[in-house]
Amino acid sequence: MRLLLISIIQSLLLCGGQVLLKLALQRMGAFIWSADFLLRQLTNWWLLLCGICYGCATLLWLYIIKTFPFSMAYPMISLSYVFGMLAAIFVFHEQVPAVRWLGVLFIMAGCVLIAK
C-alpha cells in the first residue's frame, strides 16, 4: 500500500504538470521563433509551475523505481490517467462519457491489484 500512496502523489504531480502546461500554452499566444517570444515565456508563471511539478514528479519517480520492483512501479503511472480525466472535467469543463469512466475504473482496479 505504500507504493500506491506514493504513486498517487507522483501521479498527481505528473497530472498537475500536464494541466499547468495546457494552461500555459493557452496563455502563450501564437508560437514565434523570436527572442522576444522566448523571453516572455520565462515570465509565464503557468509554465514555471509546470516545470516544478514535473521536477518533483521526476524526483519521486526516481525514488519509486529505486525502492520498488519495476513490474509493480511502472503500471502505477497509469493513475495519472485517472487524475487527467478528473482535471478534464473540473479544470477544463469537458464532458466525459460513461465508457471512459469504465476505462478509468479498470485502470484503478489494475493499480490496486498490482500494488498488493
C-alpha positions in Angstrom: 0.0 0.0 0.0 3.0 2.3 0.5 3.7 2.1 -3.3 0.1 3.0 -4.0 0.2 6.1 -1.8 3.5 7.3 -3.2 2.3 6.6 -6.7 -0.8 8.7 -6.2 1.3 11.6 -5.1 3.6 11.2 -8.1 0.7 10.9 -10.5 -1.0 14.0 -9.0 2.3 15.9 -9.7 2.5 14.5 -13.2 -1.1 15.3 -14.0 -0.7 18.8 -12.4 2.3 19.4 -14.7 0.1 18.5 -17.7 -2.7 20.7 -16.6 -0.4 23.6 -16.0 1.3 23.0 -19.4 -2.1 23.3 -21.1 -2.9 26.4 -19.2 0.5 27.9 -20.1 0.0 27.1 -23.8 -3.5 28.7 -23.8 -2.0 31.9 -22.5 1.1 31.8 -24.6 -0.4 33.1 -27.9 1.0 32.2 -31.3 4.3 30.4 -31.3 7.0 32.5 -32.9 10.7 31.7 -33.1 12.0 35.1 -31.7 14.0 36.2 -28.8 11.1 38.4 -27.6 8.7 35.4 -27.6 11.1 33.1 -25.7 11.9 35.8 -23.1 8.2 36.3 -22.5 7.9 32.6 -21.7 10.4 33.0 -18.9 7.8 35.0 -17.1 4.9 32.6 -17.9 4.1 31.5 -14.3 2.0 28.6 -15.5 5.0 27.3 -17.4 7.2 27.7 -14.4 4.8 25.9 -12.2 4.5 23.1 -14.8 8.3 22.7 -14.6 8.2 22.5 -10.8 5.5 19.8 -10.9 7.4 17.8 -13.5 10.7 18.2 -11.5 9.0 17.0 -8.3 7.3 14.1 -10.1 10.6 13.0 -11.6 12.4 13.0 -8.2 9.6 11.0 -6.7 9.6 8.6 -9.7 13.4 8.1 -9.1 12.6 7.1 -5.6 9.8 4.8 -6.7 11.8 2.8 -9.2 14.8 2.7 -6.9 12.7 1.3 -4.0 10.1 -0.9 -5.6 10.1 -3.7 -8.2 9.8 -2.2 -11.6 7.0 -4.6 -12.5 4.9 -3.1 -9.7 6.1 0.5 -10.1 5.7 1.1 -13.8 2.0 0.3 -14.1 1.3 2.8 -11.3 2.0 5.6 -13.8 -1.4 4.9 -15.2 -3.0 6.5 -12.2 -2.2 9.8 -13.9 -4.9 8.9 -16.5 -7.5 8.9 -13.7 -6.4 12.3 -12.5 -6.3 13.5 -16.1 -9.9 12.6 -16.5 -10.9 14.5 -13.3 -8.9 17.5 -14.5 -10.7 17.4 -17.8 -14.0 17.8 -16.0 -13.1 20.2 -13.2 -10.5 22.4 -14.8 -11.3 22.3 -18.5 -15.1 21.7 -18.2 -15.1 18.8 -20.7 -17.8 16.2 -21.0 -16.6 12.7 -20.2 -18.8 9.8 -21.5 -19.6 6.8 -19.4 -17.4 4.4 -21.5 -14.3 6.5 -20.5 -15.3 6.2 -16.8 -15.5 2.5 -17.3 -11.9 2.5 -18.6 -10.9 4.6 -15.6 -12.4 2.0 -13.2 -10.4 -0.7 -14.9 -7.2 1.3 -14.5 -7.9 1.9 -10.8 -8.7 -1.8 -10.2 -5.5 -2.8 -12.0 -3.3 -0.5 -9.9 -4.8 -1.8 -6.7 -4.2 -5.4 -7.8 -0.6 -4.7 -8.8 0.1 -2.9 -5.5 -1.0 -5.9 -3.4 
